[in-house]
Amino acid sequence: MIEFLIGSSLAASAGLNAWMPLFLLGLADRLIPAVQLPAGWSWLSGDIALWVIGALLVLEIVADKIPALDSLNDIVQSVLRPASGGIAFGAGASAQTVAVEDPSAFFTDNAWVPIVIGVGIALAVHVVKAVGRVAANSVTGGLAAPALSTAEDGASFMLAVAAIVVPILALVLLIGLIIAAVVMTKRRRARKRAAAVG
């Protein structure tokens, strides 16, 4: 159960920022003795992986703060965030490596299940984020992009750190994220109804 909670929080974090949970997992594996990634995922803490993921993290953080570029970034990230969510869930839930010598064993052993779950969670979070961003940009002319992006990066960071260090706190944050998404969706629908009536 705890593995599912950790994996879910990491995948949700990836839905907000593709590279945040991967970078933090790699750093945690390298710097925190209590955190040890499964052998198949230990590549995340390698020098090259950390440098590449770190550079991609900085690029995404910057691109997501610039109006118009943030929408283009969300389109590109529609593939990257779910893929990252699959990797993050798999690594966090101690799944087996995706580098499989015998592809048929990958499906018979169900090693793919955590990855697919992570892809689904990250995709759902990404879709809510992207739709909310388009709505906010259209209402504010893009002026809300930096503030929203900073909040999303903060939420991604908090979810990933909590998942790695205090999984129960990650559950609370994940529930809060879900409640916030539901409340925002209801408010947007109410505004559309009010605008249609008025």
C-alpha positions as CSV (number, residue, x, y, z in Angstrom):
1,M,0.0,0.0,0.0
2,I,2.8,2.4,0.9
3,E,4.5,1.7,-2.4
4,F,1.3,2.6,-4.3
5,L,1.0,5.9,-2.2
6,I,4.7,6.8,-3.0
7,G,4.3,5.9,-6.7
8,S,1.0,7.8,-7.0
9,S,2.4,11.0,-5.4
10,L,5.5,10.8,-7.6
11,A,3.4,10.3,-10.7
12,A,1.1,13.3,-9.8
13,S,4.3,15.4,-9.2
14,A,5.4,14.4,-12.8
15,G,2.0,15.5,-14.1
16,L,2.8,19.0,-12.9
17,N,6.5,19.1,-13.8
18,A,8.0,16.2,-15.7
19,W,11.5,16.4,-14.4
20,M,11.0,17.3,-10.7
21,P,10.3,13.8,-9.3
22,L,13.0,12.1,-11.4
23,F,15.6,14.7,-10.3
24,L,14.6,14.4,-6.7
25,L,14.5,10.6,-6.8
26,G,18.0,10.6,-8.3
27,L,19.3,13.0,-5.7
28,A,17.7,11.2,-2.8
29,D,19.2,7.9,-4.0
30,R,22.6,9.5,-4.1
31,L,22.5,11.7,-0.9
32,I,20.0,10.0,1.6
33,P,21.3,6.7,2.9
34,A,17.7,5.6,3.8
35,V,16.6,6.0,0.2
36,Q,17.7,3.3,-2.2
37,L,16.2,2.9,-5.7
38,P,15.7,-0.6,-7.0
39,A,18.7,-1.8,-9.2
40,G,16.7,-1.3,-12.4
41,W,16.1,2.4,-11.6
42,S,19.5,3.3,-10.2
43,W,20.4,5.0,-13.4
44,L,18.4,8.0,-12.2
45,S,21.2,8.8,-9.7
46,G,24.0,8.6,-12.2
47,D,26.1,11.7,-13.0
48,I,24.9,11.9,-16.6
49,A,21.2,11.3,-15.7
50,L,21.3,14.0,-13.0
51,W,22.9,16.6,-15.2
52,V,20.5,15.9,-18.1
53,I,17.4,15.8,-16.0
54,G,18.6,18.8,-14.0
55,A,19.0,20.8,-17.2
56,L,15.6,19.7,-18.5
57,L,14.1,20.7,-15.1
58,V,15.5,24.2,-15.4
59,L,14.4,24.5,-19.0
60,E,10.8,23.4,-18.1
61,I,10.7,25.8,-15.1
62,V,11.8,28.8,-17.2
63,A,9.6,27.9,-20.3
64,D,6.5,27.4,-18.1
65,K,6.7,31.0,-16.7
66,I,6.6,32.7,-20.1
67,P,3.1,33.5,-21.5
68,A,2.4,31.7,-24.8
69,L,5.5,29.6,-24.4
70,D,3.9,27.9,-21.5
71,S,1.0,26.7,-23.7
72,L,3.5,25.4,-26.3
73,N,5.4,23.7,-23.4
74,D,2.2,22.0,-22.2
75,I,1.7,20.6,-25.7
76,V,5.3,19.1,-25.7
77,Q,4.9,18.0,-22.1
78,S,1.7,16.0,-23.0
79,V,4.0,13.2,-24.0
80,L,6.9,13.8,-21.5
81,R,4.9,14.2,-18.3
82,P,3.0,10.9,-18.6
83,A,6.2,9.1,-19.5
84,S,8.0,10.7,-16.6
85,G,5.0,9.7,-14.4
86,G,5.4,6.1,-15.5
87,I,9.1,6.1,-14.6
88,A,8.5,7.9,-11.3
89,F,5.7,5.5,-10.3
90,G,7.8,2.5,-11.3
91,A,10.9,3.7,-9.4
92,G,8.9,4.8,-6.4
93,A,6.8,1.7,-6.2
94,S,10.0,-0.5,-6.6
95,A,8.9,-1.9,-10.0
96,Q,11.3,-3.9,-12.1
97,T,13.4,-2.1,-14.7
98,V,11.9,-1.3,-18.1
99,A,15.1,-2.6,-19.7
100,V,13.9,-6.1,-20.2
101,E,15.9,-8.8,-22.0
102,D,12.9,-10.9,-22.8
103,P,9.9,-8.7,-23.8
104,S,7.4,-11.4,-23.3
105,A,8.4,-11.7,-19.7
106,F,7.8,-8.0,-19.2
107,F,4.1,-8.6,-19.8
108,T,3.7,-12.0,-18.1
109,D,5.4,-10.7,-14.9
110,N,3.1,-7.6,-14.8
111,A,6.2,-5.4,-14.4
112,W,4.5,-3.0,-16.8
113,V,1.5,-2.4,-14.5
114,P,3.1,0.2,-12.2
115,I,4.4,2.1,-15.3
116,V,1.0,2.2,-16.9
117,I,-0.6,3.4,-13.6
118,G,2.0,6.1,-13.3
119,V,1.3,7.2,-16.9
120,G,-2.4,7.4,-16.3
121,I,-2.0,9.4,-13.1
122,A,0.5,11.9,-14.6
123,L,-1.7,12.3,-17.7
124,A,-4.8,13.1,-15.7
125,V,-2.9,15.7,-13.6
126,H,-1.3,17.1,-16.7
127,V,-4.7,17.5,-18.5
128,V,-6.2,19.3,-15.6
129,K,-3.1,21.5,-15.3
130,A,-3.1,22.3,-19.1
131,V,-6.8,23.0,-19.3
132,G,-6.6,25.3,-16.2
133,R,-3.6,27.1,-17.6
134,V,-5.4,27.8,-21.0
135,A,-8.4,29.1,-19.1
136,A,-6.2,31.3,-16.8
137,N,-4.2,32.6,-19.7
138,S,-7.3,33.5,-21.7
139,V,-8.8,35.4,-18.8
140,T,-5.6,37.2,-17.7
141,G,-3.9,37.6,-21.1
142,G,-1.1,35.3,-19.9
143,L,-0.3,37.5,-16.9
144,A,-1.2,34.6,-14.5
145,A,1.3,32.2,-16.1
146,P,4.3,33.0,-13.9
147,A,2.3,32.8,-10.6
148,L,0.5,29.6,-11.6
149,S,3.7,28.0,-12.8
150,T,5.5,28.8,-9.6
151,A,2.6,27.3,-7.6
152,E,2.6,24.2,-9.8
153,D,6.4,23.8,-9.4
154,G,6.0,24.2,-5.7
155,A,3.3,21.6,-5.5
156,S,5.4,19.2,-7.7
157,F,8.4,19.7,-5.4
158,M,6.3,19.2,-2.2
159,L,4.6,16.1,-3.6
160,A,7.9,14.5,-4.6
161,V,9.8,15.3,-1.4
162,A,6.8,14.1,0.7
163,A,6.6,10.9,-1.3
164,I,10.3,10.2,-0.8
165,V,10.6,11.3,2.9
166,V,7.1,11.2,4.5
167,P,4.7,9.3,2.4
168,I,1.7,10.0,4.7
169,L,2.2,13.7,4.2
170,A,2.2,13.0,0.4
171,L,-1.2,11.4,0.8
172,V,-2.5,14.6,2.5
173,L,-1.0,16.7,-0.3
174,L,-2.4,14.5,-3.0
175,I,-5.9,14.7,-1.5
176,G,-5.5,18.5,-1.3
177,L,-4.5,18.6,-5.0
178,I,-7.5,16.6,-6.0
179,I,-9.9,18.8,-3.9
180,A,-8.3,21.9,-5.4
181,A,-8.8,20.5,-9.0
182,V,-12.5,19.7,-8.2
183,V,-13.2,23.1,-6.7
184,M,-11.6,24.9,-9.6
185,T,-13.6,22.9,-12.1
186,K,-16.8,23.6,-10.3
187,R,-16.1,27.3,-10.1
188,R,-15.2,27.4,-13.8
189,R,-18.5,25.6,-14.7
190,A,-20.5,28.0,-12.5
191,R,-18.9,31.0,-14.2
192,K,-19.7,29.6,-17.6
193,R,-23.3,29.1,-16.6
194,A,-23.5,32.6,-15.1
195,A,-22.0,34.1,-18.3
196,A,-24.4,32.1,-20.5
197,V,-27.4,33.3,-18.5
198,G,-26.3,36.9,-18.2
